[in-house]
Amino acid sequence: MERFSINSRNTTANEGDKVRETHLRQSRQTVKLGLIKVVNDLFPGETLKTAYSIQEGVFCNLAGSVLSEREVKQINIKLQEWVDKVSPIEFLFKKAGYYHYKVENTIVKSIYPANTQTALVEPFRMIPFSSGFIIDFFDSEEGEEKPFILPEKLSATYEKSQRWLKNVNLELVSDVNAYITSGQSSELLSIAEALQEKEISDIADAILQQRRAVRVILISGPSSSGKTTFSARLSTQLRVNGLKPIPLSLDDYFLNRDQTPLDSEGNYNFEAFEALDIQLLQQHLKQLIDGETIETPRFDFVSGSRMDKTRTMHLGPAEILVIEGMHALNPLLISNVNRSTFFKVYIGALFELNIDLMNRVPTTEVRLIRRMVRDDRFRGTTPEGTFNRWASVRKGEYDYVFKFHEEADVMFNSSLLYEMNALRHFAEACLQKVQEDSPHYATKERLLNLLSFFEPLDIDKVPFNSILREFIGESIYAHCKF
């Protein structure tokens, strides 16, 4: 499939802190301004939809229309012409959460700021995909463009969520807000939770169908995607199907602190794949699958070393091993074991609703808010502590999680269409702790702006087995091991 690239004369010259997020880099938001203008010119009456993020890119299409590869090429050519002629962009004002820009004769509203010079547009490539295209940003400092793996399974998961939303006549954040303001929040919660329960049940049924071969379930996903609650709920469904799930924690296979690799700044890199005792883990997995009994290690995070006490483990005929962790889908984890004995699940948090068709709610922002609320309420970490750690967390996700999501047998979308409404009260309370002289004050203002689009929702009706309870509290799985 043909791919179209564009190179700018400059990249992020005016951006002090080098952020990786697509929605935070003004040079990338500028591309969106031009893209909206070009689509309006080429396809009058059509509306560009920025759908979901794919690592450092964004999938876009036309609302209700399919773009051909030839039409994508047209968009790319016109966008390049727009950049090359140093087209005028005028910032007008900010109102009701939107930055308003005049792009030649087109007025564009964006919830994130952009540059007003096309010379600062960041390098990107346009890749025809599915019903639209992917705008993929690559790091020019790393040299040549890296090969791009088309996100077939991720796209299918997103499209499935979109079909479901269409069935229940939901598309935008305002649609959910209308449910809440009209007193129909119970119906909204019931629909959202029922969908996830059905998805989890379907995954359990798929595992049962392969029961003769499958002995281990591997569950991975980025930070705050809801892996813990999903694992517990899947284990419940497996029990319904007559299987007995046995948890195995990757955390117990950490190397002792003096063997932990260091990052580029000399700090312990606990997120590195090499921080695990892979050789011992592979040995134990093979022994368990072969029906042997093992003694698994137990790791003490206070001392940073293994405990003398171990845990005896054996897999019986009706038992199935469940391993959850960021490295669970890394092929190197199971390189010495028959692939057919594993069932791989990737958990994403693809927030399904846009604020409007051209302004999506970035998945990264939703996960950051989830983590901030959980850290503040239950882990003794201030919002600033969460923000300090976030760049490192994101780097770990790029290095060790996202590149393997297409390895999964199934993908599960842990996002709930009402969650930002339910999180708003907690998140705003957290963010008020960030003072004006804080280096994270701009992050506070950005997240408050995003939250302002969501009507607050009383959490009393959120089920206690909901994935959201992992972040707001009172989950029935808080103290259980499956």
ZISULWO-V485604 format. One line per field, one symbol per residue. phi: phi as a letter, one per 30 degrees, with the letter a starting at -180 (. if undefined). burial: # if it has 9 or more other ideal C-beta (glycine too) atoms within 8 Angstrom, else .. Layout:
BEGIN
phi = ???
burial = ???
END
This chain:
BEGIN
phi = .dbccbccdbbcdccdcdccdedcddddddededddddddddbejcbdccdadbhcbbdbacdibccddddddddddddddddddhddbcdcacahicccbcchcccbcbdbdbdcbddcddeabcceahdbaccccbddddjdddeccddedddddddddddddddchbbbedddededdcicdddddddddddddddddddddddddcedcdcbccbbldeidjdddeeddddddddediccdbdbcdddcddeedcddcddcicdcdddeddcddedddddddddddidcbcddbccdddibddddcbdbacdeccbdbcbldcdcdeddbdcbeeddcbcbcccbdddccdbdcbdcdeddddddededddddbbicdeddddedddddddddddbbddcdddddbcbcddcdcdddddeeddddddddddddddcdddedddddddddcddbddecdedcdedddccjiddcebcci
burial = ..####.#..##..#.....###.################.##..#.#######.########.#.#...######.###.##...#.#........######..#.#####.##..#.##########..#######.........#..#.##########.###...#.##.###.##....#..##.###.###.###.######.##..#########.############.###.#.########.###.##..#..#....##.###.####.###.######....#.#####......#..##.###...############..##..#...###############.#####################.....#####.##.##########..###.#.###################.##.##...#.##.##.######..#..#....#..########..#.#....#
END
